[in-house]
Amino acid sequence: MGFSINGNSIYQQMTSVERIKHYGSMKPEATEHIDYPLPQDWPTAGAIVFDDVTLTYIDGHPPALKDVSFSICCKEKVLFRVII
C-alpha cells in the first residue's frame, strides 16, 4: 500500500483552514439603515425575469449563459449550480 503527500495540496488545505478561521472571527458588517420615508408607490413584492439572456464575461469568448429564460417569483428561494 502506497502513501504520498503533495506539498502543494497540504499548502492549499492549510490556507483553507486559515481562511475559515479568519472569516469566522470577523464581526458582521452593519446593516444599511434607510433614514428617509419610502414613496407611497414603492413596491411591496416583485419578481426577476430573464428572457432569452446570453451572457459573456469577455468579448469574443463563448457565452457563460446562452438563450436562458427563467423567472423568480416573490419569496421564492433559488439555487444556481455551475457545472463545468
N, C-alpha and C positions, 0 to 999 in steps of 0.2 A: 504494500500500500504506500503510495507516494504522497508527500505533503510539500507544497511550495508556497512561499509568501512573496507577493509582488509589492515592492516598496511603494509604488505609485498608488496601489489600491489601499494600503494602510494609511497613506497621507490623506487620500480623499475621505476615508472613513473618519479619521480624526478631525479633519476640517468640518465635516458634517456635525460631529458631536459638539465642536466649539460653537458653530452657528446656532444649534438648538439651545445651548446654554446661554448664549448671548441674547437671542431673541426672547427666550423665556424669562430673562431677568429685566427686560425693558419695561418701562412704565407705559401704560396705554396713552395714546395721543388724546388730547382734549377733543371733545365733540364740537362741531361747529354750532354756534349759537346764533339764531336769527332774532335780531332785536328790532325788527320792523314788522308791521302787520302785513299779512298776505292779501292780495287783491280778492275781491268778492268772487270773481270768476276763476280763481285758482283751482286746478283740477284736484279732485279727491281720489281719483282712480285713473288708471291708464293702461297702455299696452305698448309693446315694442314689436314692430313688424319689419321683417326683412323680406323684400320681394325681388327675387331674381338677382341676388347680390353676388358680385365677383370681386374678390379682394386679393391684391398682391402686396407684398412687403417691399419689393424692389422692382422698379420699372424694368421690363424685359424678362423677368423671371416668371416661371409658371405660377398660376394663382394658388393661394393657400385655400381659398374658398372659390367655388365656381358654380354659378347659377343656383345659389342656395336661397330657399324661401322657407320661412317659418314665422310664427308669431308667439309671443309670450304674453299671456293674459295677466291681469292684475292679481297679485298674491300667489302667482304660480312659481314654483321652485324649478330651477333649471340646472342641469349638469352638462358641461361640454367636455367631451372626451376626445383627445387628439390621438389619432392612430397614424403611425408613420410606417 
